Amino acid sequence: MGKLRMLKPKTKTLKERTATVAPGSWRTSSQTSSQRGYGYKWQQARLVHLQQHPLCIYCERAGRVTEATVVDHVVPHRGDEALFWDRSNWQSLCKPCHDSTKRREELLAVDL
């Protein structure tokens, strides 16, 4: 009888499936969200922005109408308070677009 051959796996390894964290990301910080600037003042400003811009801009580009639940910084502020509070740097996104599409864009920008 011949030797059994090992089949190549059809699924990716855990390392290949796990997205990397962008350098300088809040995900590597031990600070709380309030310590990173997302306290009461931010929550109030966020609500006003979402009232004025209630739809996800990524979904709108794709021809879908989806309620936005996240106020995202177009250019990551990385702790820069002026950029953090610059309302022209804010965009409304739904949670799925923020957590997938936007994150993928930021990771690609880091790789460039």
N, CA, C and O atoms as a DFTB+ gen file, in Angstrom:
448 C
 N C O
     1  1       0.839      -1.171       0.000
     2  2       0.000       0.000       0.000
     3  2       0.892       1.244       0.000
     4  3       1.898       1.288       0.708
     5  1       0.524       2.248      -0.790
     6  2       1.319       3.461      -0.907
     7  2       1.139       4.404       0.285
     8  3       0.247       4.235       1.116
     9  1       1.996       5.373       0.329
    10  2       1.973       6.366       1.409
    11  2       0.815       7.344       1.195
    12  3       0.570       7.781       0.070
    13  1       0.102       7.689       2.276
    14  2      -0.996       8.651       2.172
    15  2      -0.446      10.056       1.983
    16  3       0.519      10.454       2.636
    17  1      -1.075      10.804       1.078
    18  2      -0.669      12.183       0.845
    19  2      -1.508      13.110       1.698
    20  3      -2.705      12.886       1.883
    21  1      -0.893      14.129       2.207
    22  2      -1.601      15.127       3.012
    23  2      -2.282      16.110       2.067
    24  3      -1.647      16.634       1.153
    25  1      -3.551      16.358       2.280
    26  2      -4.274      17.317       1.460
    27  2      -3.931      18.736       1.898
    28  3      -3.738      18.997       3.085
    29  1      -3.858      19.639       0.945
    30  2      -3.604      21.036       1.276
    31  2      -4.869      21.631       1.880
    32  3      -5.969      21.360       1.399
    33  1      -4.724      22.444       2.938
    34  2      -5.918      23.033       3.555
    35  2      -6.594      24.021       2.609
    36  3      -5.931      24.757       1.879
    37  1      -7.924      24.022       2.636
    38  2      -8.683      24.937       1.782
    39  2      -9.049      26.223       2.519
    40  3      -9.523      27.180       1.906
    41  1      -8.833      26.244       3.812
    42  2      -9.126      27.445       4.587
    43  2      -7.823      28.136       4.954
    44  3      -6.762      27.513       4.995
    45  1      -7.920      29.421       5.217
    46  2      -6.741      30.196       5.603
    47  2      -6.390      29.911       7.054
    48  3      -7.246      29.520       7.848
    49  1      -5.141      30.107       7.386
    50  2      -4.721      29.951       8.779
    51  2      -5.253      31.130       9.580
    52  3      -5.676      32.137       9.012
    53  1      -5.229      31.002      10.889
    54  2      -5.722      32.073      11.756
    55  2      -4.974      33.375      11.489
    56  3      -5.581      34.445      11.453
    57  1      -3.664      33.287      11.303
    58  2      -2.864      34.488      11.052
    59  2      -3.297      35.164       9.751
    60  3      -3.347      36.391       9.681
    61  1      -3.609      34.376       8.724
    62  2      -4.035      34.940       7.446
    63  2      -5.424      35.567       7.533
    64  3      -5.723      36.513       6.804
    65  1      -6.283      35.043       8.428
    66  2      -7.643      35.553       8.561
    67  2      -7.724      36.762       9.467
    68  3      -8.663      37.548       9.347
    69  1      -6.783      36.937      10.360
    70  2      -6.816      38.022      11.328
    71  2      -6.251      39.288      10.708
    72  3      -5.118      39.305      10.228
    73  1      -7.054      40.353      10.722
    74  2      -6.595      41.641      10.191
    75  2      -5.524      42.212      11.112
    76  3      -5.595      42.078      12.334
    77  1      -4.553      42.838      10.515
    78  2      -3.512      43.460      11.327
    79  2      -4.003      44.805      11.837
    80  3      -4.921      45.397      11.269
    81  1      -3.404      45.271      12.879
    82  2      -3.766      46.556      13.471
    83  2      -2.817      47.610      12.935
    84  3      -1.599      47.434      12.941
    85  1      -3.392      48.704      12.475
    86  2      -2.580      49.791      11.937
    87  2      -1.704      50.384      13.047
    88  3      -2.163      50.529      14.179
    89  1      -0.456      50.724      12.735
    90  2       0.410      51.341      13.741
    91  2      -0.210      52.628      14.270
    92  3      -0.770      53.416      13.507
    93  1      -0.106      52.836      15.569
    94  2      -0.662      54.039      16.182
    95  2      -2.166      53.968      16.369
    96  3      -2.784      54.965      16.742
    97  1      -2.770      52.814      16.120
    98  2      -4.205      52.660      16.241
    99  2      -4.616      52.684      17.703
   100  3      -3.840      52.324      18.588
   101  1      -5.852      53.116      17.943
   102  2      -6.381      53.098      19.305
   103  2      -6.453      51.670      19.826
   104  3      -6.489      51.459      21.039
   105  1      -6.473      50.691      18.939
   106  2      -6.576      49.295      19.367
   107  2      -5.337      48.836      20.133
   108  3      -5.391      47.843      20.858
   109  1      -4.229      49.548      19.978
   110  2      -3.011      49.193      20.695
   111  2      -2.846      50.022      21.966
   112  3      -1.870      49.851      22.696
   113  1      -3.791      50.913      22.231
   114  2      -3.704      51.807      23.376
   115  2      -4.390      51.194      24.593
   116  3      -5.355      50.441      24.464
   117  1      -3.878      51.527      25.773
   118  2      -4.501      51.055      27.007
   119  2      -5.457      52.107      27.570
   120  3      -6.031      51.911      28.641
   121  1      -5.633      53.225      26.853
   122  2      -6.515      54.288      27.322
   123  2      -7.981      53.930      27.085
   124  3      -8.308      53.192      26.155
   125  1      -8.853      54.459      27.934
   126  2     -10.291      54.292      27.738
   127  2     -10.754      55.232      26.628
   128  3     -10.012      56.118      26.205
   129  1     -11.982      55.032      26.163
   130  2     -12.502      55.912      25.118
   131  2     -12.586      57.359      25.604
   132  3     -12.314      58.283      24.838
   133  1     -12.955      57.563      26.851
   134  2     -13.013      58.929      27.396
   135  2     -11.632      59.563      27.428
   136  3     -11.486      60.749      27.129
   137  1     -10.622      58.785      27.785
   138  2      -9.253      59.301      27.818
   139  2      -8.753      59.638      26.414
   140  3      -7.886      60.496      26.250
   141  1      -9.304      58.957      25.396
   142  2      -8.919      59.228      24.010
   143  2      -9.712      60.385      23.408
   144  3      -9.526      60.714      22.237
   145  1     -10.612      61.018      24.209
   146  2     -11.354      62.180      23.736
   147  2     -12.813      61.918      23.428
   148  3     -13.534      62.849      23.069
   149  1     -13.270      60.698      23.555
   150  2     -14.643      60.357      23.205
   151  2     -15.560      60.369      24.432
   152  3     -16.281      59.402      24.679
   153  1     -15.532      61.443      25.184
   154  2     -16.350      61.588      26.386
   155  2     -17.680      62.261      26.087
   156  3     -18.195      62.183      24.972
   157  1     -18.224      62.920      27.094
   158  2     -19.544      63.543      27.002
   159  2     -19.612      64.589      25.884
   160  3     -20.573      64.616      25.115
   161  1     -18.601      65.439      25.799
   162  2     -18.599      66.494      24.776
   163  2     -18.657      65.880      23.374
   164  3     -19.378      66.373      22.506
   165  1     -17.897      64.803      23.158
   166  2     -17.911      64.119      21.857
   167  2     -19.289      63.501      21.600
   168  3     -19.821      63.620      20.496
   169  1     -19.861      62.852      22.595
   170  2     -21.155      62.199      22.415
   171  2     -22.227      63.218      22.007
   172  3     -23.078      62.923      21.168
   173  1     -22.182      64.396      22.592
   174  2     -23.146      65.433      22.230
   175  2     -22.914      65.925      20.798
   176  3     -23.868      66.069      20.034
   177  1     -21.675      66.179      20.433
   178  2     -21.342      66.625      19.078
   179  2     -21.699      65.545      18.054
   180  3     -22.176      65.848      16.960
   181  1     -21.465      64.295      18.418
   182  2     -21.778      63.157      17.554
   183  2     -23.278      63.102      17.251
   184  3     -23.678      62.898      16.105
   185  1     -24.104      63.285      18.286
   186  2     -25.557      63.257      18.087
   187  2     -26.018      64.362      17.142
   188  3     -26.859      64.132      16.273
   189  1     -25.468      65.557      17.314
   190  2     -25.822      66.678      16.435
   191  2     -25.427      66.355      14.998
   192  3     -26.206      66.586      14.073
   193  1     -24.226      65.826      14.808
   194  2     -23.758      65.486      13.463
   195  2     -24.665      64.440      12.822
   196  3     -25.035      64.571      11.655
   197  1     -25.024      63.409      13.574
   198  2     -25.881      62.349      13.016
   199  2     -27.289      62.859      12.716
   200  3     -27.938      62.356      11.799
   201  1     -27.772      63.842      13.465
   202  2     -29.074      64.439      13.157
   203  2     -29.007      65.225      11.855
   204  3     -29.954      65.215      11.070
   205  1     -27.889      65.903      11.629
   206  2     -27.719      66.704      10.419
   207  2     -27.355      65.849       9.203
   208  3     -27.675      66.212       8.071
   209  1     -26.684      64.712       9.434
   210  2     -26.227      63.819       8.364
   211  2     -26.609      62.381       8.737
   212  3     -25.756      61.609       9.176
   213  1     -27.887      62.019       8.566
   214  2     -28.379      60.745       9.098
   215  2     -28.067      59.494       8.273
   216  3     -28.308      58.383       8.745
   217  1     -27.540      59.643       7.060
   218  2     -27.320      58.476       6.207
   219  2     -25.836      58.153       6.027
   220  3     -24.988      59.045       6.009
   221  1     -25.545      56.866       5.897
   222  2     -24.174      56.397       5.664
   223  2     -23.736      56.822       4.265
   224  3     -24.407      56.518       3.279
   225  1     -22.610      57.524       4.184
   226  2     -22.164      58.014       2.879
   227  2     -21.625      56.884       2.000
   228  3     -21.739      56.966       0.777
   229  1     -21.048      55.842       2.576
   230  2     -20.560      54.715       1.785
   231  2     -21.731      53.961       1.160
   232  3     -21.672      53.577      -0.008
   233  1     -22.786      53.751       1.931
   234  2     -23.976      53.076       1.398
   235  2     -24.631      53.922       0.307
   236  3     -25.085      53.392      -0.707
   237  1     -24.678      55.241       0.519
   238  2     -25.257      56.138      -0.492
   239  2     -24.501      56.013      -1.811
   240  3     -25.113      55.978      -2.878
   241  1     -23.173      55.944      -1.740
   242  2     -22.360      55.793      -2.958
   243  2     -22.687      54.497      -3.696
   244  3     -22.584      54.419      -4.920
   245  1     -23.088      53.474      -2.922
   246  2     -23.411      52.170      -3.507
   247  2     -24.895      52.071      -3.876
   248  3     -25.356      51.010      -4.297
   249  1     -25.647      53.171      -3.722
   250  2     -27.053      53.169      -4.092
   251  2     -27.981      52.608      -3.025
   252  3     -29.128      52.271      -3.318
   253  1     -27.497      52.502      -1.789
   254  2     -28.326      52.001      -0.688
   255  2     -28.653      53.149       0.263
   256  3     -27.923      54.138       0.339
   257  1     -29.751      53.002       0.977
   258  2     -30.136      53.978       1.995
   259  2     -30.024      53.272       3.339
   260  3     -30.793      52.360       3.642
   261  1     -29.048      53.708       4.146
   262  2     -28.794      53.085       5.446
   263  2     -28.579      54.164       6.490
   264  3     -27.879      55.149       6.256
   265  1     -29.191      53.961       7.643
   266  2     -29.025      54.905       8.748
   267  2     -27.579      54.864       9.251
   268  3     -27.020      53.788       9.462
   269  1     -26.991      56.023       9.438
   270  2     -25.644      56.118       9.995
   271  2     -25.720      56.068      11.511
   272  3     -26.617      56.653      12.118
   273  1     -24.778      55.370      12.113
   274  2     -24.724      55.277      13.578
   275  2     -23.357      55.669      14.123
   276  3     -23.167      55.753      15.337
   277  1     -22.403      55.909      13.222
   278  2     -21.024      56.209      13.624
   279  2     -20.585      57.507      12.968
   280  3     -20.823      57.721      11.780
   281  1     -19.945      58.370      13.742
   282  2     -19.290      59.554      13.168
   283  2     -17.806      59.209      13.094
   284  3     -17.142      58.994      14.108
   285  1     -17.318      59.163      11.877
   286  2     -15.947      58.735      11.616
   287  2     -15.095      59.929      11.215
   288  3     -15.591      60.883      10.616
   289  1     -13.813      59.872      11.549
   290  2     -12.866      60.896      11.102
   291  2     -12.323      60.461       9.746
   292  3     -11.727      59.390       9.630
   293  1     -12.524      61.280       8.726
   294  2     -12.064      60.971       7.372
   295  2     -10.566      60.716       7.405
   296  3     -10.093      59.684       6.931
   297  1      -9.825      61.659       7.966
   298  2      -8.390      61.510       8.171
   299  2      -8.210      61.151       9.644
   300  3      -8.596      61.938      10.508
   301  1      -7.639      59.994       9.958
   302  2      -7.464      59.626      11.368
   303  2      -6.720      60.716      12.132
   304  3      -5.686      61.205      11.679
   305  1      -7.248      61.091      13.285
   306  2      -6.675      62.219      14.024
   307  2      -5.422      61.841      14.808
   308  3      -4.585      62.704      15.073
   309  1      -5.276      60.584      15.179
   310  2      -4.105      60.078      15.911
   311  2      -3.723      60.968      17.102
   312  3      -2.543      61.202      17.365
   313  1      -4.754      61.460      17.818
   314  2      -4.514      62.253      19.016
   315  2      -4.435      63.751      18.786
   316  3      -4.355      64.510      19.752
   317  1      -4.454      64.204      17.533
   318  2      -4.397      65.630      17.218
   319  2      -5.773      66.241      17.514
   320  3      -6.734      65.984      16.788
   321  1      -5.870      67.044      18.576
   322  2      -7.167      67.592      18.990
   323  2      -7.791      68.499      17.944
   324  3      -9.010      68.491      17.772
   325  1      -6.982      69.279      17.243
   326  2      -7.526      70.171      16.217
   327  2      -8.197      69.350      15.118
   328  3      -9.289      69.694      14.665
   329  1      -7.554      68.274      14.690
   330  2      -8.117      67.405      13.663
   331  2      -9.314      66.620      14.214
   332  3     -10.280      66.365      13.495
   333  1      -9.241      66.244      15.477
   334  2     -10.328      65.521      16.129
   335  2     -11.620      66.329      16.094
   336  3     -12.680      65.784      15.786
   337  1     -11.547      67.628      16.407
   338  2     -12.739      68.471      16.478
   339  2     -13.074      69.188      15.181
   340  3     -14.060      69.923      15.130
   341  1     -12.288      68.998      14.137
   342  2     -12.550      69.619      12.837
   343  2     -13.745      68.920      12.184
   344  3     -13.624      67.807      11.674
   345  1     -14.897      69.592      12.207
   346  2     -16.138      68.980      11.709
   347  2     -16.086      68.681      10.217
   348  3     -16.831      67.825       9.740
   349  1     -15.236      69.355       9.481
   350  2     -15.106      69.039       8.051
   351  2     -14.368      67.708       7.857
   352  3     -14.314      67.187       6.743
   353  1     -13.810      67.166       8.920
   354  2     -13.110      65.876       8.877
   355  2     -14.017      64.735       9.362
   356  3     -13.552      63.609       9.534
   357  1     -15.302      65.020       9.582
   358  2     -16.243      64.014      10.067
   359  2     -17.109      63.510       8.920
   360  3     -17.459      64.262       8.010
   361  1     -17.448      62.227       8.979
   362  2     -18.388      61.650       8.026
   363  2     -19.279      60.653       8.751
   364  3     -18.855      60.015       9.715
   365  1     -20.506      60.523       8.288
   366  2     -21.461      59.594       8.885
   367  2     -21.377      58.249       8.178
   368  3     -21.428      58.167       6.951
   369  1     -21.247      57.187       8.986
   370  2     -21.180      55.833       8.446
   371  2     -22.070      54.907       9.258
   372  3     -22.348      55.165      10.429
   373  1     -22.517      53.823       8.624
   374  2     -23.186      52.772       9.390
   375  2     -22.082      51.913      10.010
   376  3     -20.941      51.937       9.549
   377  1     -22.414      51.173      11.029
   378  2     -21.410      50.367      11.739
   379  2     -20.724      49.361      10.818
   380  3     -19.499      49.253      10.867
   381  1     -21.457      48.614       9.975
   382  2     -20.773      47.666       9.083
   383  2     -19.748      48.329       8.147
   384  3     -18.657      47.795       7.943
   385  1     -20.098      49.482       7.584
   386  2     -19.142      50.179       6.703
   387  2     -17.940      50.689       7.496
   388  3     -16.805      50.612       7.026
   389  1     -18.187      51.204       8.687
   390  2     -17.090      51.698       9.520
   391  2     -16.138      50.571       9.897
   392  3     -14.919      50.734       9.840
   393  1     -16.701      49.424      10.282
   394  2     -15.883      48.328      10.780
   395  2     -15.235      47.495       9.681
   396  3     -14.281      46.765       9.949
   397  1     -15.731      47.588       8.451
   398  2     -15.130      46.782       7.379
   399  2     -14.494      47.646       6.300
   400  3     -13.271      47.667       6.158
   401  1     -15.312      48.352       5.548
   402  2     -14.800      49.122       4.411
   403  2     -13.789      50.177       4.841
   404  3     -12.694      50.254       4.284
   405  1     -14.152      50.985       5.825
   406  2     -13.249      52.063       6.270
   407  2     -11.969      51.493       6.871
   408  3     -10.881      52.010       6.617
   409  1     -12.091      50.433       7.665
   410  2     -10.912      49.814       8.279
   411  2      -9.976      49.260       7.206
   412  3      -8.757      49.413       7.294
   413  1     -10.557      48.616       6.191
   414  2      -9.759      48.079       5.087
   415  2      -9.016      49.211       4.377
   416  3      -7.838      49.063       4.051
   417  1      -9.689      50.339       4.132
   418  2      -9.057      51.495       3.492
   419  2      -7.865      51.991       4.338
   420  3      -6.796      52.284       3.803
   421  1      -8.064      52.079       5.638
   422  2      -6.987      52.571       6.517
   423  2      -5.808      51.611       6.536
   424  3      -4.655      52.044       6.548
   425  1      -6.088      50.298       6.539
   426  2      -5.002      49.329       6.523
   427  2      -4.224      49.381       5.209
   428  3      -3.001      49.244       5.200
   429  1      -4.944      49.580       4.094
   430  2      -4.271      49.695       2.801
   431  2      -3.421      50.957       2.749
   432  3      -2.331      50.940       2.178
   433  1      -3.897      52.047       3.333
   434  2      -3.155      53.312       3.338
   435  2      -1.855      53.171       4.122
   436  3      -0.855      53.803       3.782
   437  1      -1.861      52.347       5.168
   438  2      -0.662      52.121       5.966
   439  2       0.365      51.332       5.175
   440  3       1.568      51.563       5.296
   441  1      -0.123      50.385       4.353
   442  2       0.777      49.523       3.574
   443  2       1.453      50.271       2.428
   444  3       2.489      49.827       1.933
   445  1       0.884      51.400       2.000
   446  2       1.443      52.127       0.840
   447  2       2.754      52.773       1.141
   448  3       3.340      53.415       0.269
